Amino acid sequence: MAITTTPSAVPTLSEWGLIAMASILGIVGFMVIRRRKVTA
């Protein structure tokens, strides 16, 4: 008795999605570091 399963689709990011995500994370990180320096 063999059980066959269909492979599920794994969501992937395109190059533009990866660039957008990296830039958003960079901007957010910059804002957090800047805010910490001002309050400290």
C-alpha distance matrix in Angstrom:
0.0 3.8 6.6 9.7 13.1 16.4 19.0 21.8 25.3 27.4 31.1 33.5 37.3 39.3 42.3 44.7 42.6 42.6 46.4 47.0 45.1 46.8 50.2 49.7 48.7 51.7 54.1 52.8 53.1 56.6 57.7 56.4 58.2 61.3 61.3 61.0 63.9 66.1 65.5 65.7
3.8 0.0 3.8 6.3 9.8 13.0 15.5 18.4 21.9 23.9 27.6 29.9 33.7 35.7 38.6 41.0 39.1 39.0 42.8 43.5 41.6 43.4 46.8 46.4 45.4 48.4 50.8 49.7 49.9 53.4 54.5 53.4 55.1 58.2 58.4 58.1 61.0 63.2 62.7 62.9
6.6 3.8 0.0 3.8 6.6 10.1 12.6 15.2 18.8 20.9 24.5 27.0 30.8 33.0 36.1 38.3 36.1 36.2 40.0 40.5 38.6 40.5 43.8 43.2 42.3 45.4 47.7 46.5 46.9 50.3 51.4 50.2 52.1 55.1 55.2 55.0 57.9 60.0 59.5 59.9
9.7 6.3 3.8 0.0 3.8 6.7 9.5 12.3 15.7 18.1 21.7 24.1 27.9 29.8 33.0 35.2 33.2 33.4 37.2 37.8 36.1 38.0 41.3 40.8 40.2 43.2 45.4 44.4 45.0 48.3 49.4 48.5 50.4 53.3 53.5 53.5 56.4 58.4 58.1 58.6
13.1 9.8 6.6 3.8 0.0 3.8 6.3 8.7 12.3 14.7 18.2 20.8 24.6 26.7 29.9 32.0 29.8 30.2 33.9 34.3 32.6 34.7 37.9 37.3 36.7 39.8 41.9 40.9 41.6 44.9 45.9 45.0 47.1 49.9 50.0 50.1 53.0 55.0 54.7 55.3
16.4 13.0 10.1 6.7 3.8 0.0 3.8 6.3 9.3 12.3 15.6 18.1 21.8 23.7 27.0 28.9 27.0 27.6 31.3 31.7 30.2 32.4 35.5 35.0 34.7 37.8 39.8 39.0 39.9 43.1 44.1 43.5 45.6 48.2 48.5 48.8 51.6 53.5 53.4 54.2
19.0 15.5 12.6 9.5 6.3 3.8 0.0 3.8 6.5 8.9 12.4 14.7 18.5 20.4 23.6 25.7 23.8 24.1 27.8 28.4 26.9 28.9 32.0 31.8 31.3 34.3 36.5 35.8 36.5 39.6 40.8 40.3 42.2 44.9 45.3 45.6 48.3 50.3 50.3 51.0
21.8 18.4 15.2 12.3 8.7 6.3 3.8 0.0 3.8 6.3 9.5 12.5 16.1 18.4 21.8 23.5 21.2 21.8 25.5 25.7 24.1 26.4 29.4 28.9 28.5 31.7 33.6 32.8 33.7 36.9 37.9 37.3 39.5 42.1 42.3 42.7 45.5 47.4 47.3 48.1
25.3 21.9 18.8 15.7 12.3 9.3 6.5 3.8 0.0 3.8 6.3 9.1 12.7 14.8 18.3 19.9 17.7 18.5 22.2 22.4 21.0 23.5 26.3 25.9 25.9 28.9 30.8 30.2 31.3 34.3 35.3 35.1 37.2 39.7 40.1 40.7 43.4 45.1 45.4 46.3
27.4 23.9 20.9 18.1 14.7 12.3 8.9 6.3 3.8 0.0 3.8 6.3 10.0 12.7 15.9 17.7 15.3 15.6 19.3 19.7 18.0 20.2 23.2 22.9 22.6 25.5 27.6 27.0 27.9 31.0 32.1 31.8 33.7 36.3 36.8 37.3 39.9 41.8 42.1 42.9
31.1 27.6 24.5 21.7 18.2 15.6 12.4 9.5 6.3 3.8 0.0 3.8 6.9 9.8 13.2 14.4 11.8 12.5 16.2 16.2 14.7 17.3 20.0 19.6 19.6 22.7 24.5 24.0 25.2 28.1 29.1 29.1 31.2 33.5 34.0 34.9 37.4 39.1 39.5 40.5
33.5 29.9 27.0 24.1 20.8 18.1 14.7 12.5 9.1 6.3 3.8 0.0 3.8 6.6 9.7 11.4 9.2 9.5 13.1 13.8 12.6 14.7 17.6 17.7 17.8 20.4 22.5 22.6 23.5 26.2 27.6 27.8 29.6 31.9 32.8 33.6 35.9 37.7 38.4 39.4
37.3 33.7 30.8 27.9 24.6 21.8 18.5 16.1 12.7 10.0 6.9 3.8 0.0 3.7 6.5 7.8 5.5 6.0 9.5 10.1 9.4 11.6 14.2 14.6 15.1 17.5 19.4 19.8 21.0 23.4 24.8 25.4 27.1 29.1 30.2 31.4 33.4 35.1 36.1 37.2
39.3 35.7 33.0 29.8 26.7 23.7 20.4 18.4 14.8 12.7 9.8 6.6 3.7 0.0 3.8 5.4 5.1 6.2 8.7 9.9 10.6 12.3 14.3 15.4 16.5 18.3 20.1 21.2 22.4 24.3 25.9 27.0 28.5 30.2 31.6 33.0 34.7 36.4 37.7 38.8
42.3 38.6 36.1 33.0 29.9 27.0 23.6 21.8 18.3 15.9 13.2 9.7 6.5 3.8 0.0 3.8 5.4 5.1 6.2 8.6 9.9 10.6 12.3 14.3 15.4 16.4 18.4 20.0 21.0 22.4 24.4 25.8 26.9 28.4 30.3 31.6 33.0 34.8 36.4 37.4
44.7 41.0 38.3 35.2 32.0 28.9 25.7 23.5 19.9 17.7 14.4 11.4 7.8 5.4 3.8 0.0 3.8 5.4 5.0 6.1 8.5 9.9 10.5 12.2 14.2 15.2 16.5 18.3 19.8 21.0 22.6 24.3 25.7 26.8 28.5 30.3 31.7 33.1 34.8 36.1
42.6 39.1 36.1 33.2 29.8 27.0 23.8 21.2 17.7 15.3 11.8 9.2 5.5 5.1 5.4 3.8 0.0 3.8 5.5 5.1 6.1 8.5 9.9 10.5 12.2 14.1 15.4 16.5 18.1 19.9 21.2 22.5 24.2 25.7 26.9 28.6 30.3 31.7 33.1 34.4
42.6 39.0 36.2 33.4 30.2 27.6 24.1 21.8 18.5 15.6 12.5 9.5 6.0 6.2 5.1 5.4 3.8 0.0 3.8 5.5 5.2 6.1 8.6 9.9 10.6 12.1 14.3 15.4 16.3 18.2 20.0 21.1 22.4 24.1 25.7 26.9 28.6 30.4 31.8 32.7
46.4 42.8 40.0 37.2 33.9 31.3 27.8 25.5 22.2 19.3 16.2 13.1 9.5 8.7 6.2 5.0 5.5 3.8 0.0 3.8 5.5 5.2 6.2 8.6 10.0 10.5 12.3 14.3 15.3 16.4 18.4 20.0 21.1 22.4 24.3 25.8 27.1 28.7 30.5 31.5
47.0 43.5 40.5 37.8 34.3 31.7 28.4 25.7 22.4 19.7 16.2 13.8 10.1 9.9 8.6 6.1 5.1 5.5 3.8 0.0 3.8 5.5 5.2 6.1 8.6 9.8 10.6 12.3 14.1 15.3 16.6 18.4 20.0 21.1 22.5 24.4 25.9 27.2 28.8 30.2
45.1 41.6 38.6 36.1 32.6 30.2 26.9 24.1 21.0 18.0 14.7 12.6 9.4 10.6 9.9 8.5 6.1 5.2 5.5 3.8 0.0 3.8 5.5 5.2 6.1 8.5 10.0 10.6 12.1 14.2 15.5 16.5 18.3 19.9 21.1 22.5 24.4 25.9 27.1 28.4
46.8 43.4 40.5 38.0 34.7 32.4 28.9 26.4 23.5 20.2 17.3 14.7 11.6 12.3 10.6 9.9 8.5 6.1 5.2 5.5 3.8 0.0 3.8 5.5 5.2 6.1 8.7 10.0 10.4 12.1 14.3 15.3 16.4 18.1 19.9 21.1 22.5 24.4 25.9 26.8
50.2 46.8 43.8 41.3 37.9 35.5 32.0 29.4 26.3 23.2 20.0 17.6 14.2 14.3 12.3 10.5 9.9 8.6 6.2 5.2 5.5 3.8 0.0 3.8 5.4 5.0 6.2 8.6 9.8 10.4 12.3 14.2 15.3 16.3 18.2 20.0 21.2 22.6 24.5 25.7
49.7 46.4 43.2 40.8 37.3 35.0 31.8 28.9 25.9 22.9 19.6 17.7 14.6 15.4 14.3 12.2 10.5 9.9 8.6 6.1 5.2 5.5 3.8 0.0 3.8 5.4 5.2 6.2 8.5 9.9 10.7 12.3 14.3 15.3 16.5 18.4 20.1 21.3 22.7 24.3
48.7 45.4 42.3 40.2 36.7 34.7 31.3 28.5 25.9 22.6 19.6 17.8 15.1 16.5 15.4 14.2 12.2 10.6 10.0 8.6 6.1 5.2 5.4 3.8 0.0 3.8 5.5 5.2 6.0 8.5 9.9 10.5 12.2 14.1 15.2 16.5 18.4 20.0 21.2 22.3
51.7 48.4 45.4 43.2 39.8 37.8 34.3 31.7 28.9 25.5 22.7 20.4 17.5 18.3 16.4 15.2 14.1 12.1 10.5 9.8 8.5 6.1 5.0 5.4 3.8 0.0 3.8 5.5 5.1 6.1 8.6 9.9 10.6 12.1 14.1 15.4 16.6 18.4 20.2 21.1
54.1 50.8 47.7 45.4 41.9 39.8 36.5 33.6 30.8 27.6 24.5 22.5 19.4 20.1 18.4 16.5 15.4 14.3 12.3 10.6 10.0 8.7 6.2 5.2 5.5 3.8 0.0 3.8 5.4 5.1 6.2 8.7 10.0 10.5 12.2 14.3 15.5 16.6 18.5 20.0
52.8 49.7 46.5 44.4 40.9 39.0 35.8 32.8 30.2 27.0 24.0 22.6 19.8 21.2 20.0 18.3 16.5 15.4 14.3 12.3 10.6 10.0 8.6 6.2 5.2 5.5 3.8 0.0 3.8 5.4 5.1 6.2 8.7 9.8 10.5 12.3 14.4 15.5 16.6 18.2
53.1 49.9 46.9 45.0 41.6 39.9 36.5 33.7 31.3 27.9 25.2 23.5 21.0 22.4 21.0 19.8 18.1 16.3 15.3 14.1 12.1 10.4 9.8 8.5 6.0 5.1 5.4 3.8 0.0 3.8 5.4 5.1 6.2 8.5 9.8 10.7 12.4 14.4 15.6 16.4
56.6 53.4 50.3 48.3 44.9 43.1 39.6 36.9 34.3 31.0 28.1 26.2 23.4 24.3 22.4 21.0 19.9 18.2 16.4 15.3 14.2 12.1 10.4 9.9 8.5 6.1 5.1 5.4 3.8 0.0 3.8 5.5 5.2 6.0 8.5 10.0 10.7 12.4 14.5 15.4
57.7 54.5 51.4 49.4 45.9 44.1 40.8 37.9 35.3 32.1 29.1 27.6 24.8 25.9 24.4 22.6 21.2 20.0 18.4 16.6 15.5 14.3 12.3 10.7 9.9 8.6 6.2 5.1 5.4 3.8 0.0 3.8 5.5 5.1 6.0 8.6 10.0 10.6 12.3 14.1
56.4 53.4 50.2 48.5 45.0 43.5 40.3 37.3 35.1 31.8 29.1 27.8 25.4 27.0 25.8 24.3 22.5 21.1 20.0 18.4 16.5 15.3 14.2 12.3 10.5 9.9 8.7 6.2 5.1 5.5 3.8 0.0 3.8 5.4 5.1 6.2 8.7 10.0 10.7 12.1
58.2 55.1 52.1 50.4 47.1 45.6 42.2 39.5 37.2 33.7 31.2 29.6 27.1 28.5 26.9 25.7 24.2 22.4 21.1 20.0 18.3 16.4 15.3 14.3 12.2 10.6 10.0 8.7 6.2 5.2 5.5 3.8 0.0 3.8 5.5 5.2 6.3 8.8 10.2 10.5
61.3 58.2 55.1 53.3 49.9 48.2 44.9 42.1 39.7 36.3 33.5 31.9 29.1 30.2 28.4 26.8 25.7 24.1 22.4 21.1 19.9 18.1 16.3 15.3 14.1 12.1 10.5 9.8 8.5 6.0 5.1 5.4 3.8 0.0 3.8 5.5 5.3 6.4 8.9 10.1
61.3 58.4 55.2 53.5 50.0 48.5 45.3 42.3 40.1 36.8 34.0 32.8 30.2 31.6 30.3 28.5 26.9 25.7 24.3 22.5 21.1 19.9 18.2 16.5 15.2 14.1 12.2 10.5 9.8 8.5 6.0 5.1 5.5 3.8 0.0 3.8 5.5 5.2 6.3 8.5
61.0 58.1 55.0 53.5 50.1 48.8 45.6 42.7 40.7 37.3 34.9 33.6 31.4 33.0 31.6 30.3 28.6 26.9 25.8 24.4 22.5 21.1 20.0 18.4 16.5 15.4 14.3 12.3 10.7 10.0 8.6 6.2 5.2 5.5 3.8 0.0 3.8 5.5 5.3 5.9
63.9 61.0 57.9 56.4 53.0 51.6 48.3 45.5 43.4 39.9 37.4 35.9 33.4 34.7 33.0 31.7 30.3 28.6 27.1 25.9 24.4 22.5 21.2 20.1 18.4 16.6 15.5 14.4 12.4 10.7 10.0 8.7 6.3 5.3 5.5 3.8 0.0 3.8 5.6 5.3
66.1 63.2 60.0 58.4 55.0 53.5 50.3 47.4 45.1 41.8 39.1 37.7 35.1 36.4 34.8 33.1 31.7 30.4 28.7 27.2 25.9 24.4 22.6 21.3 20.0 18.4 16.6 15.5 14.4 12.4 10.6 10.0 8.8 6.4 5.2 5.5 3.8 0.0 3.8 5.6
65.5 62.7 59.5 58.1 54.7 53.4 50.3 47.3 45.4 42.1 39.5 38.4 36.1 37.7 36.4 34.8 33.1 31.8 30.5 28.8 27.1 25.9 24.5 22.7 21.2 20.2 18.5 16.6 15.6 14.5 12.3 10.7 10.2 8.9 6.3 5.3 5.6 3.8 0.0 3.8
65.7 62.9 59.9 58.6 55.3 54.2 51.0 48.1 46.3 42.9 40.5 39.4 37.2 38.8 37.4 36.1 34.4 32.7 31.5 30.2 28.4 26.8 25.7 24.3 22.3 21.1 20.0 18.2 16.4 15.4 14.1 12.1 10.5 10.1 8.5 5.9 5.3 5.6 3.8 0.0
